[in-house]
Every structure is written in structure tokens, then in C-alpha cells.
């Protein structure tokens, strides 16, 4: 080790969250610009015009629930009520499936509590056939698009009604008909897949775009940067959404570079449009997504959107957030609850009230309860094998390789000898 007495010793910086268990969370120093303050550039604006939008925060709803500023999408009351109901239904779905996991009916579940505005509002801003490449906390996309709750629960239970035949971890849905690409447990793999799909759509002269989601922690993965490079070079018609909910499974956003800069600012170095958006503001989420989608559809290239939000509960049912963060962080989060904020907006405009909201919540709870009863007729995880043994060789290869066909025949022969049903 060399020693130069005229220089200070080097020090390694290790990111440390501001609040730990036992601390009182205080976000009063978090910069929250006024609603309506961020400018809205033209769709065809050059990426270098977006620098400030990568560091600021696009907001539409002010503290009184009024929609203000150039990003106001001016949605009809019916559309706003539909988004509100989709968020409420998503939260009701999460609550019941969380309880189902605690009751031993499935092995695993992940809630999106506090983040519902992101997937639900975006589902309304995208076209129904735009291809979604989600991470594992975008169940609101399927719910907002009216996908069958029973079908989703069958997958969670890995029962005989599971179209994926029990091959995917619970909550890792996949439906080509729903334009919802298979969720992967490997972080960030969906980003280059989305960019590749978008490039293929452009090559074919199609009109469909792609959208993909990842957490802020996944921006540290190599796949994220590969996706950004290809999106930049080929002006891929894709929206890259970074859901910055402050926490990975037990490490905070600083370990992904969140202390040094915003995640939206990653767009600057790659030369694509970047927006930083209030992720708990359903109108801002819709407006930013609609803007980015139009940019992609008019061959202006990709957009990176950072949604600034907060993961109100644990990473998953396998996680205990009280072990690593302050107990009052969720309540102290300065951007509030997305459902409460959209409800307030509708009330302020005279399009909603507490009675209708309570009735909607009850309707959502009853719909989820009925779906659960229907799904559980097909079985629950742990109550025997719901899929025939032969299905282990299905659904992966278009043409089964010879060595797997050999194993399949061996399995069938041994099963028949043992008197075991295989089909």
C-alpha cells in the first residue's frame, strides 16, 4: 500500500438508508414541485430538451385535488371513475390473495399497494393490443384491461385451471391474448425483450408499440443498459417504465444509484426522452404514458419514465419490511395514496361522493370473493398434483428434443407399469 502523506486517505462510500427500524421517518426535505409546474414538450421535441423533466416531477393533482397545468389529460368523468374502480379492484384482489397465501392456499404473493395508479392508469393510456412486458407488480394492467380474475387466481393456485400448468411461480402471469408477456423472476430480462419486440413491430410496419416495467433496483442490471442502447440506436417504439418505489427486497434505492441522480436522468446519457412523474397521481401517470405512446407511434423513439412512488407493504409475502425500514415510512410518504387522491379529485369536481365510493369498494370486494370461490373449485396449491405428469414436457419447446422425448416415453412406460394416470 502506497502512502502519500500530502493526500487524504481514500474512503469507500456505502449507501445507507435515511431511516431504519425505530427511527421516525421525515420526508419534509423531499423536493415536491407544485402541481402543474412542469412544462409539456411537443411530441417531436429533441431529447436534449428534456433534461429538466428528468430531474423535476410531472404532477397534475394539487393538494386540493384539482387538476392543473399543461399535463392535465382532461379525461372524462367516466374514464376517471373507471380508473378509480380498476385501482380499487386491484387493491381488493391483492388483499384477498395475500390472505389466501397466509392461509396456505398458495406459496407466494406480491402486492402493489400504493402503486396501483401506475399500472391501472397506464392500461387506459395504452392501446389494448400494445404489448406489455411487465415486472411482477403490474397485476393492475390485467385487471384494468378486464382480464378474468378467476384465470389469474388459477395461476396463483397452480390448479387444474392454470393455463400455465403450474410451470410459473404464483403471480407470474402470461397471456398472449391479453398482450401481457410472461413475467420472469430474473430481473430486467423483460427490457431487452420489449425493445426487441418493438423493433420487430417497426420492421413489419405495424402500429403497435411495446411498454415495459422494472423496479429502480433493476436499472443496475446489464439487461437494462442493453435495452437502453438498442432503444436509442434504433429509435424503438417502446416506453421503458422504472417504478421507483424506494425499496428493493431489503435494500434501498441508493444501491442502484438513487443517491447520485434520478433514474429518469439515465435517459440523458442515452439520448432519449426522459420524464420523472408523480407515480401516485393517476392523472400525471396517464398523461405521461399517453404522451410517450404518441411519441413512439409517430416514430420519435423511446421514452424512459421514472414513476416516483412508494412500496407501502413488503416486497412479497416472504419479506418483513419492519426488519429494515422505519415503521411510519408509508404513512409519512409525502405523495399520499393514489386511490385517495383520485377519489378526492372526483369529489372536488362533483363527480363522486363517499357513498358511491363505499358502494364501489363493496362491489369490488364481492367480485373478488366470488372469483376466489370459483377458482378454488379447480383446487389450491398443495392439495395434490393438479396437472397430469405428461405436461412437464409441454409448453416449452415447439418440437420436443430427442432426449426429452426419450425421457417422456420412459416416464409414460414407468407410470403405466405403476398404474399411475398420466393424461
TORKOL-4160 file (C-alpha; in steps of 0.2 Angstrom, whole numbers, padded with zeros to 4 digits, m for minus):
423
<pt num="1" X="0000" Y="0000" Z="0000"/>
<pt num="2" X="0007" Y="0017" Z="m0005"/>
<pt num="3" X="0007" Y="0031" Z="0007"/>
<pt num="4" X="0007" Y="0049" Z="0002"/>
<pt num="5" X="0006" Y="0060" Z="0017"/>
<pt num="6" X="0000" Y="0075" Z="0007"/>
<pt num="7" X="m0016" Y="0067" Z="0001"/>
<pt num="8" X="m0031" Y="0062" Z="0012"/>
<pt num="9" X="m0034" Y="0043" Z="0013"/>
<pt num="10" X="m0047" Y="0036" Z="0001"/>
<pt num="11" X="m0064" Y="0032" Z="0008"/>
<pt num="12" X="m0077" Y="0020" Z="0001"/>
<pt num="13" X="m0095" Y="0026" Z="0001"/>
<pt num="14" X="m0108" Y="0013" Z="0006"/>
<pt num="15" X="m0126" Y="0019" Z="0003"/>
<pt num="16" X="m0136" Y="0019" Z="0019"/>
<pt num="17" X="m0155" Y="0022" Z="0020"/>
<pt num="18" X="m0160" Y="0038" Z="0029"/>
<pt num="19" X="m0172" Y="0029" Z="0041"/>
<pt num="20" X="m0170" Y="0012" Z="0050"/>
<pt num="21" X="m0182" Y="0002" Z="0061"/>
<pt num="22" X="m0185" Y="0013" Z="0077"/>
<pt num="23" X="m0182" Y="0029" Z="0068"/>
<pt num="24" X="m0196" Y="0042" Z="0064"/>
<pt num="25" X="m0197" Y="0044" Z="0045"/>
<pt num="26" X="m0197" Y="0063" Z="0040"/>
<pt num="27" X="m0198" Y="0067" Z="0021"/>
<pt num="28" X="m0200" Y="0085" Z="0023"/>
<pt num="29" X="m0184" Y="0089" Z="0014"/>
<pt num="30" X="m0190" Y="0079" Z="m0002"/>
<pt num="31" X="m0192" Y="0091" Z="m0016"/>
<pt num="32" X="m0210" Y="0091" Z="m0022"/>
<pt num="33" X="m0213" Y="0104" Z="m0035"/>
<pt num="34" X="m0230" Y="0112" Z="m0037"/>
<pt num="35" X="m0243" Y="0103" Z="m0047"/>
<pt num="36" X="m0244" Y="0110" Z="m0065"/>
<pt num="37" X="m0226" Y="0117" Z="m0064"/>
<pt num="38" X="m0218" Y="0105" Z="m0076"/>
<pt num="39" X="m0218" Y="0110" Z="m0095"/>
<pt num="40" X="m0226" Y="0098" Z="m0108"/>
<pt num="41" X="m0214" Y="0097" Z="m0123"/>
<pt num="42" X="m0220" Y="0094" Z="m0140"/>
<pt num="43" X="m0221" Y="0076" Z="m0145"/>
<pt num="44" X="m0207" Y="0079" Z="m0158"/>
<pt num="45" X="m0196" Y="0088" Z="m0146"/>
<pt num="46" X="m0177" Y="0083" Z="m0146"/>
<pt num="47" X="m0171" Y="0073" Z="m0131"/>
<pt num="48" X="m0159" Y="0086" Z="m0126"/>
<pt num="49" X="m0175" Y="0097" Z="m0122"/>
<pt num="50" X="m0179" Y="0085" Z="m0108"/>
<pt num="51" X="m0165" Y="0087" Z="m0096"/>
<pt num="52" X="m0175" Y="0097" Z="m0083"/>
<pt num="53" X="m0190" Y="0085" Z="m0084"/>
<pt num="54" X="m0178" Y="0071" Z="m0079"/>
<pt num="55" X="m0175" Y="0080" Z="m0063"/>
<pt num="56" X="m0191" Y="0088" Z="m0059"/>
<pt num="57" X="m0208" Y="0079" Z="m0056"/>
<pt num="58" X="m0223" Y="0079" Z="m0068"/>
<pt num="59" X="m0238" Y="0082" Z="m0057"/>
<pt num="60" X="m0257" Y="0086" Z="m0061"/>
<pt num="61" X="m0266" Y="0085" Z="m0045"/>
<pt num="62" X="m0263" Y="0098" Z="m0032"/>
<pt num="63" X="m0266" Y="0097" Z="m0013"/>
<pt num="64" X="m0284" Y="0101" Z="m0015"/>
<pt num="65" X="m0287" Y="0088" Z="m0028"/>
<pt num="66" X="m0289" Y="0100" Z="m0043"/>
<pt num="67" X="m0281" Y="0095" Z="m0060"/>
<pt num="68" X="m0269" Y="0109" Z="m0065"/>
<pt num="69" X="m0256" Y="0113" Z="m0078"/>
<pt num="70" X="m0251" Y="0108" Z="m0096"/>
<pt num="71" X="m0250" Y="0089" Z="m0092"/>
<pt num="72" X="m0269" Y="0088" Z="m0087"/>
<pt num="73" X="m0275" Y="0075" Z="m0099"/>
<pt num="74" X="m0293" Y="0082" Z="m0097"/>
<pt num="75" X="m0301" Y="0064" Z="m0095"/>
<pt num="76" X="m0320" Y="0062" Z="m0095"/>
<pt num="77" X="m0328" Y="0058" Z="m0078"/>
<pt num="78" X="m0332" Y="0041" Z="m0084"/>
<pt num="79" X="m0314" Y="0037" Z="m0088"/>
<pt num="80" X="m0308" Y="0044" Z="m0071"/>
<pt num="81" X="m0321" Y="0033" Z="m0062"/>
<pt num="82" X="m0316" Y="0018" Z="m0072"/>
<pt num="83" X="m0298" Y="0021" Z="m0067"/>
<pt num="84" X="m0303" Y="0023" Z="m0049"/>
<pt num="85" X="m0313" Y="0007" Z="m0050"/>
<pt num="86" X="m0298" Y="m0003" Z="m0058"/>
<pt num="87" X="m0287" Y="0003" Z="m0044"/>
<pt num="88" X="m0299" Y="m0002" Z="m0030"/>
<pt num="89" X="m0302" Y="m0019" Z="m0038"/>
<pt num="90" X="m0283" Y="m0022" Z="m0039"/>
<pt num="91" X="m0281" Y="m0017" Z="m0021"/>
<pt num="92" X="m0296" Y="m0029" Z="m0016"/>
<pt num="93" X="m0288" Y="m0043" Z="m0027"/>
<pt num="94" X="m0271" Y="m0040" Z="m0018"/>
<pt num="95" X="m0279" Y="m0041" Z="0000"/>
<pt num="96" X="m0288" Y="m0057" Z="m0004"/>
<pt num="97" X="m0274" Y="m0066" Z="m0012"/>
<pt num="98" X="m0262" Y="m0060" Z="0002"/>
<pt num="99" X="m0274" Y="m0068" Z="0014"/>
<pt num="100" X="m0275" Y="m0084" Z="0004"/>
<pt num="101" X="m0256" Y="m0086" Z="0005"/>
<pt num="102" X="m0257" Y="m0084" Z="0023"/>
<pt num="103" X="m0270" Y="m0097" Z="0024"/>
<pt num="104" X="m0258" Y="m0109" Z="0015"/>
<pt num="105" X="m0268" Y="m0109" Z="m0001"/>
<pt num="106" X="m0253" Y="m0103" Z="m0012"/>
<pt num="107" X="m0235" Y="m0102" Z="m0009"/>
<pt num="108" X="m0231" Y="m0084" Z="m0013"/>
<pt num="109" X="m0239" Y="m0067" Z="m0017"/>
<pt num="110" X="m0234" Y="m0049" Z="m0021"/>
<pt num="111" X="m0245" Y="m0034" Z="m0018"/>
<pt num="112" X="m0244" Y="m0017" Z="m0027"/>
<pt num="113" X="m0252" Y="m0007" Z="m0013"/>
<pt num="114" X="m0248" Y="0011" Z="m0015"/>
<pt num="115" X="m0243" Y="0009" Z="m0033"/>
<pt num="116" X="m0260" Y="0005" Z="m0041"/>
<pt num="117" X="m0260" Y="0021" Z="m0051"/>
<pt num="118" X="m0245" Y="0016" Z="m0062"/>
<pt num="119" X="m0252" Y="0000" Z="m0070"/>
<pt num="120" X="m0270" Y="0005" Z="m0069"/>
<pt num="121" X="m0269" Y="0022" Z="m0077"/>
<pt num="122" X="m0256" Y="0016" Z="m0090"/>
<pt num="123" X="m0268" Y="0002" Z="m0095"/>
<pt num="124" X="m0280" Y="0016" Z="m0100"/>
<pt num="125" X="m0267" Y="0026" Z="m0109"/>
<pt num="126" X="m0261" Y="0012" Z="m0120"/>
<pt num="127" X="m0270" Y="0003" Z="m0134"/>
<pt num="128" X="m0277" Y="m0014" Z="m0129"/>
<pt num="129" X="m0266" Y="m0023" Z="m0141"/>
<pt num="130" X="m0250" Y="m0014" Z="m0136"/>
<pt num="131" X="m0238" Y="m0027" Z="m0130"/>
<pt num="132" X="m0234" Y="m0026" Z="m0111"/>
<pt num="133" X="m0218" Y="m0033" Z="m0104"/>
<pt num="134" X="m0221" Y="m0032" Z="m0085"/>
<pt num="135" X="m0212" Y="m0035" Z="m0069"/>
<pt num="136" X="m0220" Y="m0044" Z="m0055"/>
<pt num="137" X="m0230" Y="m0029" Z="m0048"/>
<pt num="138" X="m0241" Y="m0024" Z="m0063"/>
<pt num="139" X="m0256" Y="m0035" Z="m0060"/>
<pt num="140" X="m0266" Y="m0019" Z="m0062"/>
<pt num="141" X="m0263" Y="m0020" Z="m0081"/>
<pt num="142" X="m0273" Y="m0036" Z="m0082"/>
<pt num="143" X="m0286" Y="m0030" Z="m0070"/>
<pt num="144" X="m0289" Y="m0013" Z="m0079"/>
<pt num="145" X="m0290" Y="m0022" Z="m0096"/>
<pt num="146" X="m0304" Y="m0033" Z="m0089"/>
<pt num="147" X="m0294" Y="m0049" Z="m0088"/>
<pt num="148" X="m0303" Y="m0064" Z="m0079"/>
<pt num="149" X="m0299" Y="m0063" Z="m0060"/>
<pt num="150" X="m0303" Y="m0082" Z="m0060"/>
<pt num="151" X="m0289" Y="m0085" Z="m0073"/>
<pt num="152" X="m0277" Y="m0075" Z="m0063"/>
<pt num="153" X="m0281" Y="m0084" Z="m0047"/>
<pt num="154" X="m0280" Y="m0101" Z="m0056"/>
<pt num="155" X="m0262" Y="m0097" Z="m0060"/>
<pt num="156" X="m0259" Y="m0091" Z="m0042"/>
<pt num="157" X="m0266" Y="m0108" Z="m0035"/>
<pt num="158" X="m0257" Y="m0118" Z="m0049"/>
<pt num="159" X="m0273" Y="m0128" Z="m0050"/>
<pt num="160" X="m0281" Y="m0138" Z="m0064"/>
<pt num="161" X="m0287" Y="m0122" Z="m0072"/>
<pt num="162" X="m0270" Y="m0114" Z="m0073"/>
<pt num="163" X="m0266" Y="m0112" Z="m0092"/>
<pt num="164" X="m0248" Y="m0112" Z="m0087"/>
<pt num="165" X="m0249" Y="m0129" Z="m0080"/>
<pt num="166" X="m0240" Y="m0124" Z="m0064"/>
<pt num="167" X="m0224" Y="m0120" Z="m0073"/>
<pt num="168" X="m0224" Y="m0102" Z="m0067"/>
<pt num="169" X="m0221" Y="m0096" Z="m0049"/>
<pt num="170" X="m0238" Y="m0089" Z="m0042"/>
<pt num="171" X="m0241" Y="m0071" Z="m0049"/>
<pt num="172" X="m0230" Y="m0073" Z="m0064"/>
<pt num="173" X="m0245" Y="m0072" Z="m0077"/>
<pt num="174" X="m0243" Y="m0074" Z="m0095"/>
<pt num="175" X="m0257" Y="m0071" Z="m0109"/>
<pt num="176" X="m0254" Y="m0068" Z="m0127"/>
<pt num="177" X="m0272" Y="m0064" Z="m0129"/>
<pt num="178" X="m0271" Y="m0050" Z="m0116"/>
<pt num="179" X="m0255" Y="m0043" Z="m0124"/>
<pt num="180" X="m0246" Y="m0047" Z="m0107"/>
<pt num="181" X="m0229" Y="m0056" Z="m0109"/>
<pt num="182" X="m0223" Y="m0069" Z="m0097"/>
<pt num="183" X="m0216" Y="m0062" Z="m0081"/>
<pt num="184" X="m0199" Y="m0068" Z="m0077"/>
<pt num="185" X="m0191" Y="m0069" Z="m0060"/>
<pt num="186" X="m0174" Y="m0065" Z="m0067"/>
<pt num="187" X="m0173" Y="m0046" Z="m0065"/>
<pt num="188" X="m0173" Y="m0034" Z="m0080"/>
<pt num="189" X="m0174" Y="m0048" Z="m0094"/>
<pt num="190" X="m0191" Y="m0041" Z="m0100"/>
<pt num="191" X="m0182" Y="m0024" Z="m0105"/>
<pt num="192" X="m0172" Y="m0030" Z="m0120"/>
<pt num="193" X="m0187" Y="m0042" Z="m0124"/>
<pt num="194" X="m0198" Y="m0027" Z="m0125"/>
<pt num="195" X="m0186" Y="m0017" Z="m0136"/>
<pt num="196" X="m0184" Y="m0032" Z="m0147"/>
<pt num="197" X="m0202" Y="m0034" Z="m0149"/>
<pt num="198" X="m0204" Y="m0015" Z="m0153"/>
<pt num="199" X="m0190" Y="m0016" Z="m0166"/>
<pt num="200" X="m0199" Y="m0031" Z="m0174"/>
<pt num="201" X="m0216" Y="m0021" Z="m0174"/>
<pt num="202" X="m0207" Y="m0007" Z="m0183"/>
<pt num="203" X="m0198" Y="m0018" Z="m0196"/>
<pt num="204" X="m0215" Y="m0026" Z="m0200"/>
<pt num="205" X="m0223" Y="m0008" Z="m0202"/>
<pt num="206" X="m0236" Y="m0012" Z="m0188"/>
<pt num="207" X="m0244" Y="0001" Z="m0177"/>
<pt num="208" X="m0242" Y="m0007" Z="m0160"/>
<pt num="209" X="m0229" Y="m0002" Z="m0148"/>
<pt num="210" X="m0222" Y="m0010" Z="m0133"/>
<pt num="211" X="m0221" Y="m0005" Z="m0115"/>
<pt num="212" X="m0210" Y="m0012" Z="m0101"/>
<pt num="213" X="m0208" Y="m0010" Z="m0082"/>
<pt num="214" X="m0195" Y="m0013" Z="m0069"/>
<pt num="215" X="m0191" Y="m0008" Z="m0052"/>
<pt num="216" X="m0177" Y="0005" Z="m0048"/>
<pt num="217" X="m0165" Y="m0008" Z="m0042"/>
<pt num="218" X="m0166" Y="m0017" Z="m0059"/>
<pt num="219" X="m0158" Y="m0002" Z="m0068"/>
<pt num="220" X="m0142" Y="m0008" Z="m0061"/>
<pt num="221" X="m0143" Y="m0024" Z="m0071"/>
<pt num="222" X="m0134" Y="m0026" Z="m0088"/>
<pt num="223" X="m0150" Y="m0030" Z="m0097"/>
<pt num="224" X="m0157" Y="m0013" Z="m0093"/>
<pt num="225" X="m0142" Y="m0004" Z="m0101"/>
<pt num="226" X="m0143" Y="m0016" Z="m0116"/>
<pt num="227" X="m0161" Y="m0012" Z="m0119"/>
<pt num="228" X="m0157" Y="0007" Z="m0117"/>
<pt num="229" X="m0143" Y="0006" Z="m0130"/>
<pt num="230" X="m0154" Y="m0003" Z="m0143"/>
<pt num="231" X="m0169" Y="0008" Z="m0140"/>
<pt num="232" X="m0158" Y="0023" Z="m0143"/>
<pt num="233" X="m0149" Y="0017" Z="m0159"/>
<pt num="234" X="m0165" Y="0010" Z="m0167"/>
<pt num="235" X="m0177" Y="0023" Z="m0161"/>
<pt num="236" X="m0188" Y="0008" Z="m0155"/>
<pt num="237" X="m0206" Y="0012" Z="m0152"/>
<pt num="238" X="m0206" Y="0007" Z="m0133"/>
<pt num="239" X="m0209" Y="0015" Z="m0116"/>
<pt num="240" X="m0197" Y="0010" Z="m0103"/>
<pt num="241" X="m0205" Y="0012" Z="m0086"/>
<pt num="242" X="m0195" Y="0012" Z="m0070"/>
<pt num="243" X="m0205" Y="0011" Z="m0054"/>
<pt num="244" X="m0195" Y="0019" Z="m0041"/>
<pt num="245" X="m0204" Y="0013" Z="m0025"/>
<pt num="246" X="m0189" Y="0017" Z="m0014"/>
<pt num="247" X="m0185" Y="m0001" Z="m0009"/>
<pt num="248" X="m0179" Y="m0017" Z="m0017"/>
<pt num="249" X="m0182" Y="m0033" Z="m0007"/>
<pt num="250" X="m0172" Y="m0026" Z="0008"/>
<pt num="251" X="m0160" Y="m0013" Z="0001"/>
<pt num="252" X="m0165" Y="0005" Z="m0003"/>
<pt num="253" X="m0164" Y="0014" Z="m0020"/>
<pt num="254" X="m0146" Y="0021" Z="m0016"/>
<pt num="255" X="m0138" Y="0004" Z="m0020"/>
<pt num="256" X="m0145" Y="0006" Z="m0038"/>
<pt num="257" X="m0138" Y="0024" Z="m0039"/>
<pt num="258" X="m0153" Y="0034" Z="m0032"/>
<pt num="259" X="m0142" Y="0044" Z="m0021"/>
<pt num="260" X="m0132" Y="0051" Z="m0036"/>
<pt num="261" X="m0146" Y="0056" Z="m0048"/>
<pt num="262" X="m0163" Y="0052" Z="m0053"/>
<pt num="263" X="m0167" Y="0036" Z="m0063"/>
<pt num="264" X="m0176" Y="0047" Z="m0076"/>
<pt num="265" X="m0159" Y="0055" Z="m0079"/>
<pt num="266" X="m0152" Y="0039" Z="m0086"/>
<pt num="267" X="m0161" Y="0044" Z="m0102"/>
<pt num="268" X="m0150" Y="0059" Z="m0104"/>
<pt num="269" X="m0134" Y="0049" Z="m0107"/>
<pt num="270" X="m0143" Y="0038" Z="m0119"/>
<pt num="271" X="m0150" Y="0052" Z="m0129"/>
<pt num="272" X="m0169" Y="0048" Z="m0127"/>
<pt num="273" X="m0183" Y="0057" Z="m0119"/>
<pt num="274" X="m0184" Y="0056" Z="m0100"/>
<pt num="275" X="m0198" Y="0060" Z="m0088"/>
<pt num="276" X="m0199" Y="0059" Z="m0069"/>
<pt num="277" X="m0218" Y="0058" Z="m0064"/>
<pt num="278" X="m0228" Y="0058" Z="m0048"/>
<pt num="279" X="m0232" Y="0039" Z="m0048"/>
<pt num="280" X="m0246" Y="0042" Z="m0035"/>
<pt num="281" X="m0255" Y="0054" Z="m0046"/>
<pt num="282" X="m0266" Y="0044" Z="m0058"/>
<pt num="283" X="m0269" Y="0059" Z="m0070"/>
<pt num="284" X="m0250" Y="0063" Z="m0071"/>
<pt num="285" X="m0247" Y="0044" Z="m0074"/>
<pt num="286" X="m0260" Y="0044" Z="m0088"/>
<pt num="287" X="m0254" Y="0060" Z="m0096"/>
<pt num="288" X="m0235" Y="0055" Z="m0097"/>
<pt num="289" X="m0239" Y="0037" Z="m0104"/>
<pt num="290" X="m0251" Y="0045" Z="m0117"/>
<pt num="291" X="m0238" Y="0057" Z="m0122"/>
<pt num="292" X="m0224" Y="0044" Z="m0123"/>
<pt num="293" X="m0235" Y="0032" Z="m0133"/>
<pt num="294" X="m0239" Y="0045" Z="m0146"/>
<pt num="295" X="m0221" Y="0049" Z="m0147"/>
<pt num="296" X="m0217" Y="0031" Z="m0150"/>
<pt num="297" X="m0232" Y="0029" Z="m0163"/>
<pt num="298" X="m0225" Y="0044" Z="m0173"/>
<pt num="299" X="m0208" Y="0036" Z="m0174"/>
<pt num="300" X="m0200" Y="0049" Z="m0162"/>
<pt num="301" X="m0192" Y="0035" Z="m0152"/>
<pt num="302" X="m0192" Y="0028" Z="m0135"/>
<pt num="303" X="m0196" Y="0037" Z="m0118"/>
<pt num="304" X="m0189" Y="0032" Z="m0101"/>
<pt num="305" X="m0202" Y="0036" Z="m0087"/>
<pt num="306" X="m0197" Y="0036" Z="m0069"/>
<pt num="307" X="m0213" Y="0034" Z="m0058"/>
<pt num="308" X="m0209" Y="0041" Z="m0041"/>
<pt num="309" X="m0219" Y="0031" Z="m0028"/>
<pt num="310" X="m0218" Y="0021" Z="m0013"/>
<pt num="311" X="m0220" Y="0002" Z="m0009"/>
<pt num="312" X="m0232" Y="0003" Z="0005"/>
<pt num="313" X="m0230" Y="m0015" Z="0011"/>
<pt num="314" X="m0217" Y="m0029" Z="0010"/>
<pt num="315" X="m0208" Y="m0034" Z="m0006"/>
<pt num="316" X="m0218" Y="m0050" Z="m0005"/>
<pt num="317" X="m0226" Y="m0062" Z="0007"/>
<pt num="318" X="m0208" Y="m0069" Z="0010"/>
<pt num="319" X="m0202" Y="m0051" Z="0016"/>
<pt num="320" X="m0204" Y="m0042" Z="0033"/>
<pt num="321" X="m0200" Y="m0024" Z="0030"/>
<pt num="322" X="m0200" Y="m0020" Z="0048"/>
<pt num="323" X="m0183" Y="m0028" Z="0049"/>
<pt num="324" X="m0175" Y="m0014" Z="0038"/>
<pt num="325" X="m0186" Y="0002" Z="0037"/>
<pt num="326" X="m0195" Y="0014" Z="0048"/>
<pt num="327" X="m0212" Y="0008" Z="0054"/>
<pt num="328" X="m0220" Y="0025" Z="0049"/>
<pt num="329" X="m0212" Y="0027" Z="0032"/>
<pt num="330" X="m0228" Y="0023" Z="0022"/>
<pt num="331" X="m0238" Y="0035" Z="0032"/>
<pt num="332" X="m0225" Y="0049" Z="0031"/>
<pt num="333" X="m0223" Y="0047" Z="0012"/>
<pt num="334" X="m0227" Y="0065" Z="0005"/>
<pt num="335" X="m0236" Y="0060" Z="m0011"/>
<pt num="336" X="m0251" Y="0051" Z="m0002"/>
<pt num="337" X="m0261" Y="0036" Z="m0008"/>
<pt num="338" X="m0266" Y="0035" Z="m0026"/>
<pt num="339" X="m0284" Y="0029" Z="m0023"/>
<pt num="340" X="m0287" Y="0043" Z="m0010"/>
<pt num="341" X="m0280" Y="0056" Z="m0022"/>
<pt num="342" X="m0291" Y="0052" Z="m0037"/>
<pt num="343" X="m0306" Y="0050" Z="m0026"/>
<pt num="344" X="m0303" Y="0067" Z="m0019"/>
<pt num="345" X="m0302" Y="0074" Z="m0037"/>
<pt num="346" X="m0318" Y="0067" Z="m0042"/>
<pt num="347" X="m0327" Y="0073" Z="m0026"/>
<pt num="348" X="m0320" Y="0091" Z="m0029"/>
<pt num="349" X="m0327" Y="0091" Z="m0047"/>
<pt num="350" X="m0344" Y="0085" Z="m0041"/>
<pt num="351" X="m0342" Y="0068" Z="m0049"/>
<pt num="352" X="m0341" Y="0057" Z="m0034"/>
<pt num="353" X="m0345" Y="0055" Z="m0016"/>
<pt num="354" X="m0342" Y="0044" Z="0000"/>
<pt num="355" X="m0357" Y="0034" Z="m0003"/>
<pt num="356" X="m0353" Y="0029" Z="m0020"/>
<pt num="357" X="m0335" Y="0026" Z="m0016"/>
<pt num="358" X="m0341" Y="0014" Z="m0001"/>
<pt num="359" X="m0353" Y="0005" Z="m0013"/>
<pt num="360" X="m0339" Y="0003" Z="m0026"/>
<pt num="361" X="m0327" Y="m0004" Z="m0013"/>
<pt num="362" X="m0341" Y="m0017" Z="m0008"/>
<pt num="363" X="m0344" Y="m0021" Z="m0026"/>
<pt num="364" X="m0325" Y="m0024" Z="m0029"/>
<pt num="365" X="m0324" Y="m0035" Z="m0013"/>
<pt num="366" X="m0338" Y="m0046" Z="m0018"/>
<pt num="367" X="m0332" Y="m0048" Z="m0036"/>
<pt num="368" X="m0315" Y="m0054" Z="m0029"/>
<pt num="369" X="m0323" Y="m0065" Z="m0016"/>
<pt num="370" X="m0334" Y="m0073" Z="m0030"/>
<pt num="371" X="m0319" Y="m0076" Z="m0041"/>
<pt num="372" X="m0310" Y="m0084" Z="m0027"/>
<pt num="373" X="m0324" Y="m0096" Z="m0024"/>
<pt num="374" X="m0324" Y="m0101" Z="m0042"/>
<pt num="375" X="m0305" Y="m0103" Z="m0044"/>
<pt num="376" X="m0304" Y="m0114" Z="m0029"/>
<pt num="377" X="m0316" Y="m0126" Z="m0037"/>
<pt num="378" X="m0301" Y="m0130" Z="m0048"/>
<pt num="379" X="m0290" Y="m0134" Z="m0032"/>
<pt num="380" X="m0277" Y="m0125" Z="m0022"/>
<pt num="381" X="m0258" Y="m0127" Z="m0021"/>
<pt num="382" X="m0253" Y="m0141" Z="m0010"/>
<pt num="383" X="m0269" Y="m0151" Z="m0012"/>
<pt num="384" X="m0261" Y="m0165" Z="m0023"/>
<pt num="385" X="m0255" Y="m0164" Z="m0041"/>
<pt num="386" X="m0267" Y="m0154" Z="m0052"/>
<pt num="387" X="m0259" Y="m0157" Z="m0069"/>
<pt num="388" X="m0255" Y="m0173" Z="m0077"/>
<pt num="389" X="m0237" Y="m0179" Z="m0076"/>
<pt num="390" X="m0235" Y="m0178" Z="m0095"/>
<pt num="391" X="m0237" Y="m0159" Z="m0095"/>
<pt num="392" X="m0220" Y="m0157" Z="m0088"/>
<pt num="393" X="m0214" Y="m0160" Z="m0106"/>
<pt num="394" X="m0226" Y="m0147" Z="m0114"/>
<pt num="395" X="m0226" Y="m0129" Z="m0117"/>
<pt num="396" X="m0208" Y="m0126" Z="m0118"/>
<pt num="397" X="m0201" Y="m0132" Z="m0135"/>
<pt num="398" X="m0211" Y="m0131" Z="m0151"/>
<pt num="399" X="m0203" Y="m0148" Z="m0156"/>
<pt num="400" X="m0198" Y="m0158" Z="m0141"/>
<pt num="401" X="m0179" Y="m0163" Z="m0142"/>
<pt num="402" X="m0175" Y="m0181" Z="m0144"/>
<pt num="403" X="m0168" Y="m0183" Z="m0127"/>
<pt num="404" X="m0183" Y="m0176" Z="m0119"/>
<pt num="405" X="m0194" Y="m0187" Z="m0130"/>
<pt num="406" X="m0184" Y="m0202" Z="m0124"/>
<pt num="407" X="m0187" Y="m0196" Z="m0106"/>
<pt num="408" X="m0206" Y="m0193" Z="m0109"/>
<pt num="409" X="m0208" Y="m0211" Z="m0116"/>
<pt num="410" X="m0198" Y="m0218" Z="m0101"/>
<pt num="411" X="m0209" Y="m0209" Z="m0089"/>
<pt num="412" X="m0225" Y="m0215" Z="m0098"/>
<pt num="413" X="m0219" Y="m0233" Z="m0098"/>
<pt num="414" X="m0215" Y="m0232" Z="m0079"/>
<pt num="415" X="m0231" Y="m0224" Z="m0075"/>
<pt num="416" X="m0241" Y="m0236" Z="m0084"/>
<pt num="417" X="m0232" Y="m0250" Z="m0075"/>
<pt num="418" X="m0236" Y="m0242" Z="m0059"/>
<pt num="419" X="m0254" Y="m0239" Z="m0063"/>
<pt num="420" X="m0252" Y="m0220" Z="m0062"/>
<pt num="421" X="m0264" Y="m0209" Z="m0073"/>
<pt num="422" X="m0253" Y="m0198" Z="m0084"/>
<pt num="423" X="m0266" Y="m0189" Z="m0095"/>
